Amino acid sequence: MTEIKNAKDVKLFALNSNQPLAEKIAQKLGIPLSKCTVSHFEDGEISVVVNESVRGQEVYVIQSVSDPVNTNLMELLIMVDALRRASAKKINVVMPYYGYARQDRKARSREPITAKLVANLLQDDKIDRLITIDLHAPQVQGFFDIPVDHLRAAMTFVDYFKAHHLNENVVIVAPDHAGVSLVRRFAEHMGGVPIAIVDKRDNSSRLHTAERMPEALIGDVKGKVAIIVDDIVDTGTRIANSAELLKHEGAQEIYGVATHPVLSAGAVERIEQSPIKQMLVTDSILIPQAKRSPKIVELTVSDLIKEAIARVHNQQSLQTLFH
């Protein structure tokens, strides 16, 4: 693990999206969280006050753009504006979960590209660097003209499976064709295990649907430990339906993996009622107590982010963190 040099030149700020993760990162870096006050006017406007000097300092702001998405995004933009006006030397945004990344292109006419819009807002706010984890679409990095460190959480999950001796007789499953590249990388980390793909035929033109679509399986899961890998678990419908199909095809045990636990309404119930034995997620998004479940296992990405911050500050290579 990399130790941070000249820690007195670094300040960490945490906004409201995920204080527990920020506290873990600060503890591992050996740097206390700096003080700021975030408050709301009666009409919902956000006010941010930086309560200590940041003049000439290298600053890291930790904030996921998660529920409430728009509030957390505005908190971040206003905080960056405050830091810039307070003469911070460098402003680095640590965004474990990049909200709005799912709209990364125009699939139909008259649609927005919100991933690019968020990139524009951050750059117009004059941030110097973005550190994020498992973007929904890796090409979002290209929307920025500043350094973007796109970290991967795969090894956090792989280490868990290996520690629990779940790396033998395994097949890694993509819940749809879009996730094949992610699943191939995960399978390589697991030692070159085979993969399978849920071939989903979507008859709906809607963006979001809880309807079950016709599905078929490409690959063999009979008698094997099946691990469904995705970047986001939102409604839980896709992973629950995939698990039902894998059970029907004879999988011995079924596990789910998703870096970002968005967990919209009904997601926890769908996971609990599915054949999934464990649903592994990270703490990139804070899970409210009401959405916690014995089936949902939360792993921390604080070590990964701590290492990235230390290497960025020390001007060391981050290459190994990208793999």
C-alpha positions in Angstrom: 0.0 0.0 0.0 1.3 3.5 -0.9 1.9 6.0 1.9 0.9 9.6 1.1 3.8 12.1 1.1 3.5 15.6 2.6 0.0 14.9 3.9 -0.1 18.5 5.3 -0.6 19.7 1.7 -3.7 17.6 1.2 -7.3 18.2 2.4 -10.2 15.8 2.2 -13.8 17.0 2.1 -16.9 14.8 2.3 -20.3 16.0 1.3 -23.6 14.3 2.2 -23.8 11.3 -0.2 -21.6 8.9 1.6 -19.9 10.0 4.9 -19.1 6.5 6.1 -17.0 5.7 3.0 -15.2 9.1 3.2 -14.4 8.4 6.9 -12.8 5.1 5.9 -10.7 6.7 3.2 -9.6 9.4 5.6 -8.6 6.9 8.2 -6.6 4.8 5.8 -4.8 7.9 4.4 -4.1 9.1 7.9 -5.7 12.5 7.1 -8.7 13.9 9.0 -11.7 15.0 7.0 -11.7 18.8 6.7 -14.7 20.8 7.9 -17.5 22.2 5.7 -21.1 23.0 6.3 -23.8 22.1 3.8 -27.2 23.5 4.5 -30.5 24.0 2.6 -32.7 27.1 2.4 -36.5 26.6 2.9 -37.0 26.5 -0.9 -34.4 23.8 -1.4 -31.4 25.9 -2.5 -28.1 24.6 -1.2 -25.5 26.6 0.7 -21.9 25.4 1.3 -19.4 27.0 3.6 -15.8 25.8 3.7 -14.8 26.2 7.4 -11.0 26.2 7.1 -8.4 27.6 4.8 -7.7 25.7 1.5 -5.4 28.3 -0.1 -2.7 26.6 -2.1 -3.9 23.2 -1.0 -4.5 20.0 -3.0 -8.1 19.2 -2.3 -10.1 16.0 -2.8 -13.9 16.1 -2.6 -15.7 12.8 -2.0 -19.2 12.6 -3.4 -21.3 10.0 -5.2 -24.0 11.2 -7.5 -26.6 8.9 -6.0 -30.1 9.2 -4.5 -31.0 12.0 -4.1 -29.2 12.4 -7.4 -29.9 16.0 -8.3 -29.3 17.3 -4.7 -25.9 15.4 -4.5 -24.9 16.7 -7.9 -25.6 20.3 -7.0 -23.9 19.9 -3.6 -20.8 18.9 -5.5 -20.9 21.7 -8.0 -21.4 24.3 -5.4 -18.7 22.9 -3.2 -16.2 23.0 -6.1 -17.2 26.6 -6.8 -16.6 27.5 -3.1 -13.1 25.8 -3.1 -12.1 27.5 -6.4 -13.1 30.9 -5.0 -11.1 30.1 -1.8 -7.9 29.6 -3.9 -7.5 25.9 -3.7 -4.4 24.9 -5.8 -6.0 21.7 -7.2 -9.6 20.4 -7.0 -9.9 16.6 -7.5 -13.4 15.1 -7.4 -13.7 11.5 -6.1 -17.0 10.2 -7.5 -17.3 6.5 -6.6 -20.6 6.4 -8.4 -21.0 8.6 -11.5 -24.7 9.3 -11.8 -26.4 9.9 -15.2 -23.8 7.7 -16.9 -26.5 5.3 -18.3 -27.5 7.9 -20.9 -24.1 7.9 -22.7 -25.4 8.1 -26.4 -28.5 8.8 -28.4 -30.3 5.5 -28.8 -33.3 7.3 -30.4 -33.9 10.7 -31.8 -34.5 13.7 -29.5 -32.7 12.1 -26.5 -30.2 13.8 -24.2 -26.7 12.5 -23.5 -26.7 13.2 -19.8 -23.3 11.6 -19.1 -21.7 14.3 -21.3 -23.8 17.0 -19.7 -22.5 16.0 -16.2 -18.9 16.0 -17.7 -19.5 19.5 -19.0 -20.8 20.8 -15.7 -17.8 19.4 -13.8 -15.3 20.9 -16.3 -17.1 24.2 -16.5 -16.8 24.2 -12.6 -13.0 23.9 -13.3 -12.2 20.7 -11.5 -8.6 19.4 -12.2 -9.2 15.6 -12.1 -12.0 13.0 -11.7 -11.5 9.7 -9.8 -14.4 7.2 -10.3 -15.2 3.5 -10.2 -16.7 1.2 -12.8 -18.4 3.7 -15.2 -21.5 2.3 -16.8 -19.9 3.1 -20.1 -16.1 3.3 -20.2 -16.2 5.8 -23.1 -17.6 8.4 -20.7 -13.9 9.1 -20.0 -13.7 10.6 -23.4 -16.3 13.2 -22.5 -13.6 14.9 -20.4 -10.6 17.0 -21.4 -9.0 16.6 -17.9 -7.5 13.4 -16.4 -10.0 10.7 -15.5 -8.9 7.8 -13.3 -11.3 5.0 -14.0 -10.8 2.4 -11.3 -12.0 -1.1 -11.3 -13.6 -2.9 -8.4 -13.3 -6.4 -9.8 -10.5 -7.5 -7.6 -12.5 -6.5 -4.5 -15.0 -9.2 -5.4 -12.5 -11.7 -6.7 -10.6 -11.6 -3.5 -13.8 -12.3 -1.6 -14.7 -15.3 -3.7 -11.2 -16.7 -3.4 -11.2 -16.2 0.3 -14.4 -18.1 0.5 -13.2 -20.9 -1.8 -15.7 -20.0 -4.5 -13.3 -19.9 -7.4 -13.6 -23.6 -8.5 -16.3 -25.1 -10.7 -17.4 -21.5 -11.5 -19.0 -19.8 -14.5 -19.3 -16.0 -14.8 -22.6 -14.9 -16.3 -23.4 -11.7 -18.2 -27.1 -10.7 -17.6 -27.2 -9.4 -21.2 -25.0 -8.9 -24.2 -23.9 -5.4 -23.2 -22.1 -6.8 -20.2 -19.9 -9.4 -22.0 -16.7 -7.3 -21.9 -17.1 -6.8 -18.2 -17.7 -10.5 -17.6 -14.7 -11.5 -19.7 -12.4 -9.4 -17.6 -13.9 -10.7 -14.4 -13.5 -14.3 -15.6 -9.8 -13.6 -16.4 -9.3 -12.3 -12.8 -10.9 -15.5 -11.5 -8.3 -17.6 -13.3 -9.7 -17.9 -16.8 -13.0 -19.6 -15.9 -15.8 -20.0 -18.5 -18.5 -17.5 -19.2 -22.2 -17.6 -20.1 -24.6 -15.0 -21.4 -28.3 -14.4 -20.8 -29.7 -13.8 -24.3 -32.5 -11.4 -23.5 -35.0 -10.4 -26.3 -36.4 -7.1 -25.3 -39.8 -6.5 -26.9 -40.3 -3.2 -25.2 -39.3 0.3 -26.5 -39.4 1.7 -23.0 -36.2 2.7 -21.2 -37.2 1.1 -17.9 -39.5 -1.9 -17.5 -40.1 -4.5 -14.8 -41.7 -6.8 -17.4 -40.0 -10.2 -17.9 -38.7 -10.7 -21.4 -38.1 -13.9 -23.3 -34.6 -15.3 -22.2 -32.3 -18.0 -23.3 -28.8 -19.0 -22.0 -25.7 -19.2 -24.1 -23.2 -21.4 -22.2 -23.3 -24.2 -19.7 -24.0 -23.7 -16.0 -25.3 -27.1 -15.0 -23.9 -28.2 -11.7 -21.7 -25.1 -11.4 -21.4 -22.1 -9.2 -22.8 -19.2 -11.3 -21.8 -15.6 -10.6 -23.8 -12.9 -12.3 -21.7 -9.8 -12.9 -23.0 -6.3 -13.6 -21.9 -2.8 -12.8 -25.2 -1.6 -11.3 -28.1 -3.2 -9.5 -31.1 -0.8 -9.8 -34.5 -2.4 -9.8 -33.1 -5.9 -9.3 -35.3 -7.2 -12.1 -32.5 -8.1 -14.5 -30.4 -10.0 -12.0 -33.4 -11.7 -10.4 -34.7 -12.9 -13.8 -31.2 -14.1 -14.7 -31.0 -16.0 -11.5 -34.3 -17.8 -12.2 -33.0 -18.8 -15.6 -29.7 -20.1 -14.2 -31.6 -22.1 -11.6 -33.8 -23.6 -14.3 -30.7 -24.5 -16.3 -29.2 -26.4 -13.3 -26.8 -24.1 -11.6 -25.7 -25.4 -8.2 -25.4 -22.0 -6.5 -26.0 -18.5 -7.7 -24.2 -15.3 -6.7 -24.7 -11.8 -7.8 -22.1 -9.0 -8.2 -22.7 -5.3 -8.8 -20.4 -2.5 -8.0 -23.1 0.1 -7.4 -26.1 -0.7 -5.2 -28.6 1.8 -6.6 -31.4 -0.4 -5.2 -34.5 1.4 -6.3 -37.9 0.7 -4.9 -38.6 -3.1 -4.8 -35.1 -4.1 -5.6 -34.3 -5.6 -2.2 -37.5 -7.7 -2.2 -36.8 -9.0 -5.7 -33.3 -10.1 -4.6 -34.6 -11.7 -1.4 -37.2 -13.7 -3.4 -34.8 -14.8 -6.1 -32.6 -17.9 -6.0 -29.5 -15.7 -5.4 -27.5 -16.9 -2.4 -25.6 -13.7 -1.9 -25.7 -10.3 -3.7 -22.2 -8.7 -3.5 -22.0 -4.9 -3.8 -19.6 -2.2 -2.7 -20.0 0.9 -0.5 -19.7 3.2 -3.5 -23.3 4.2 -2.7 -24.5 4.4 0.9 -27.2 1.7 1.5 -29.9 3.0 3.9 -30.8 0.8 6.8 -34.2 0.1 5.4 -32.6 -1.4 2.3 -30.2 -3.7 4.0 -30.7 -7.5 3.7 -29.0 -10.7 4.9 -28.5 -11.5 1.2 -26.7 -8.3 0.4 -23.0 -8.4 1.3 -21.3 -5.0 1.2 -17.5 -4.8 0.4 -15.5 -1.6 0.8 -13.7 0.2 -2.0 -12.0 2.5 0.5 -8.6 0.7 0.0 -8.9 1.2 -3.8 -9.7 4.9 -3.5 -7.1 5.5 -0.8 -4.5 4.0 -3.0 -5.6 6.2 -6.0 -5.5 9.4 -3.9 -2.1 8.6 -2.5 -0.6 7.8 -5.9 -2.1 10.9 -7.6 -0.7 13.1 -4.8 2.7 11.4 -4.9 2.7 11.6 -8.8 3.0 7.8 -9.1 1.6 5.5 -11.7 -2.0 4.2 -11.3 -1.7 1.5 -14.0 -2.2 -1.5 -11.7 -5.4 0.0 -10.3 -7.0 0.1 -13.7 -6.7 -3.7 -14.0 
